[in-house]
């Protein structure tokens, strides 16, 4: 993966900041507020065709909806932050690889 060097860098930097802030506050948030915050990240990523960020955020939302207590928050936050910094952020293969990394770490 290559580091980002394109016009979406400010957008990715903003997303990174949002993700860091959410990571700090997520455990104290209500479920609706948490979903709304992740949806905002997912929607912004979708608007700018940042497929990796959008896909990870969507998977994060689904995981929380299934079982908030069992969701590996740290894994999702790590991958979201990682996704904002790489050129392949708009590539389906990068998205799938990052989601697979979460799955592998959760199972084992």
N, C-alpha and C positions, 0 to 999 in steps of 0.2 A: 504494500500500500504506500502511496505517495502522499506527502503532506499537501494540504490545499494551497493553491496559489491562484484563485480565480476571483471573479467579481462577487461571488457569494460568501466570501470570507467574513464580511461584517454580519451577515445573517447567521452564519454558523457560530460566530463569536457570541452573538446575542442568545442564540439557542443554548450554547454551552453555559452561559451565565444563568439562564432560566433553569437549566437542569441542575446546576450546583445549588441554587437557591431552593429548589424543590427537594433536593436530597436532604438539605438541612432541616426542612420543615415537615416532611412527609409523614412522619410518625405521629405528629400531633394534629394532623388534618383529618377532617371528617371524610368519609368515603366519597360523597358527592364533590367535595372541594378537591380531593385528590384526582378524581376522574376528570374534573374540569381542567385542572392544571396540566395533566398529561395530554388531554385532548387539545389544549391550546398549543402545546409543543408539536403534537402530531399534525395538527392542521397547518401550522406555520411551515413545517417541513414539507408537507404535501404541496402547499402553495408554491414553494421554490424547487419542487422536484428533487428533494433530498430523500431518496428512497430508503436508504439505510436508516436514517433517523426516524422517518415515518413508520417503517415496518417494525422497528424495535419498540417505538412508543405504542403502536397498536397492539403488539404482543404483550406489552407491560399492562395495558388497560385490561386485556382479556384475562391475564393472570390474576390481577387484583379482583376482578369481578368474580372469578371462580372461587378464590380463597385468599383473602388479603393476608391472613396470618402465615400462609405457606409461601407467599411470594418472596422470591430472592431479590429484594430491592437493590442490594449492592451490585448484583450482576447486571441488572437492567441499567442502573445508573452508570456503571463503568462502561458498558457498551454504547450507551447513548452519548456519553462524553467522547469516547473514542471515535464514534461515527461522525461527530461534528468536525473532526480535524483531518480527515483524509479525503483525497480527491475522489475516491471511489464511492463517496457518499451517495451518488446518484446512480449507482450500479446495483442491479438486482442480485448479482453474485456476492457482492460485499454484504448486502443486507442478509442474504441467506447464510453466509459464513458467520456473521455476528450472532444471528439467532441460534445457529447450531452451537456456537461457543457457549451461549447461555445454557442451552439444553444439556450439553456435555457436562458442564460444571455442576448443574443441579442434580444430575443422575450419578455423577461420579467419580 
